[in-house]
């Protein structure tokens, strides 16, 4: 298990030998916080939570450059790839993932902000166990490097979860945890930019 980060904490993605991680995977997950209801025949039915994970790319001045989300699964530079939309949040582990090839990220990109939004306007009062984790896919076994477990809830429909920031050739990961409102990543561009 990787290092557990609290809101605002960051972690360098440079290894002890000075090498940087190259291929990382951002896994985002969540569960329904709404109690299961009994059905007509006595079975239980849980409320499905349809959230969308996205990556928003900014330059060093905070200018928006690109967005990877359910309608654009690959960044313009080809370095970031969304593995697809999960419509229910059902099951254990990551609900949506974004693959990032750090050396191939455009030199213009200084920050990659990861957000979760609810197209159906479900709020974070209906969500529990939301998390964001970094997995190192550049080594065998793909170990988890860092994890941020969200502790907040509220009437907001989006959350700025975390960001990757570039400093020269090195990257760092930071837990953000800022509430926002919006149906898609486009709706939260301003709040995401304020997290830089």
N, C-alpha and C positions, 0 to 999 in steps of 0.2 A: 504494500500500500504506500502511496506517495505521501508527501508532506501535506498536512491538513492546514489550509490557510483560513484566517479570519478575514472579515470584510476590511479592505484597505491594505492587506498584506500582499507582498509580492515575492517572487522567487526568480532568480536568474536561471536561464536555461543553458548556461555554460557549465560544462562538466568540470570536475576537479582537475582533469588533465589539460584544460584549456580549450578543448573542442566544444563546439556548440551542437545542440540537437539539430537534426536536419528535417526529419519527417515526424511531425507530431499530429496527434488526433485529439480534437476537442470533443469530448462526449458530454452531452447535456441530457439530464433526465428529470422526471417528476412523477408524482403519484396523485391520485384523486384524494382530496381531504373530505369529500362529501360521503357521509355514511351510506352504506349499501341499503337499498330499499327492498322490502320483500315483494316478490311478484305475486301474481294471481294464484299460482300453484305452489306457493311457499318457497320458491327459490329466491335468491338474492340477485340484485342487479346493481352494479356500480355505475356511477356517472363517469362517462368518458371525458377526459380532458384533452382537448386538441390545442396544443401549443406549437409554435414554430420557432426553431432556432435559426439564427442568421448571423452572418459576419459582415460588419461594416468597416470599410477601409478608408483611412484618412492619411493625409500627408502631414508633415511637421507643423504646418500652420493651422491644422484643424479643418482643412478643406476636404469635403467628401469626394472620394475617387471612384468607389465601386461598392456594390453590395452583392453578397452571395446569399440567396434565400430560395424558397420553394419554386419561384418562377425563373430564377437564374442560378443553376446549380454549380456553375464554375465561374471563378473570377476571370476578368479580362486577360490577366497574365497567365492563367492556367494553373496557378500555384495553390489555389484553394478550391476544394471540391466538396459540395454538400452531398451526402449519400442518400438523401431522399426524405420525403415528408412522412411523419408518423401521425396518423389521424386520431389515435386514441390514448397514447401514453401507457398502454397496457404492457405488463411484463416487467421483469427486473432488468437492471442495468441501463445502459444508455438508450434513450428514446430517439435522439437524433444525433448525428455526428458530422463533423467537418474535418476533412483531411487538409493539412497545411504542409506544403513543401517549402520550408523557410528559405533556403538558398535561392529559390525561384521567384520569391515574392518581388514584385517590381521595386526597384530602388526608391521610387517616389513614395512608397507606402512606409509610414513610420508607426502607425498604430492599426491594429485589427481588433475591433470591439465586437464581442459576442453578446447577442441579445436574444431574449425569448419574448415573443408576442402572441397574443390570442386573437386570431382572425374572427372567432365567434364571440369575442368580448367576454370570455370567462375570466373571472378575477383570481388573484392570488389568494383570496380567502378560500377558494376551492381547491388549492394546490398544497401539497405537502411533500417533504423530502426532495425538493428541487436541488440539483447540484450541477456543477461544472467541473470536469476533470481533464487533466492533460496526460496523454499517454504517449510514450516515446516509441514510435514505430520504426525508428532507425536501428534498433538493436533487437536481438532475438528475444522472444517472450513478451515484447511490447509492455514493459513495466509502466505502472502509473507513477507519474512524477509529482503531480500536485492535484489537490482536490479542494473545492470550495463548496461547502454545504450551506445553502441559503437557510437562514433562520427566520427571516421576516415573512409576514403575510400582509394582506391588505386589499383594499378595493381596486387596486391598480390592475391593468390588463397587460402590462409588459414589465420586463425587468432587464436592466443592463447588468449582465452577469459577471463579465470579466473582460480582460483585454490582454493582447500581446503587444509589447512595445519594443522597437528597435533602438539600440544604442550602438552605432557603428556596425560591426558584424555580429554583435551579440543581441539576443532577445531576452525579454523577461515576461513573466506572466503575473498579472495582478487580479486579485478578487475585488470586484467593484460593489455589486449589490445595491444598485440605485433603482428605485421604483420609477415607472413611467406609464404612459397610457398610449395605446395604439394597436391597430389591427395587423400592421406589417412593419418591417424594419424601416421603411420609408417614413412612417409616422413618428419614429423615435430618433431621427437623425440628430435633432438639436440636443436631446438629453444625452445621446451617445457622445456627441462632440464635447459636451461639458465634462465628460469623464476622462478626457485626455490629460 
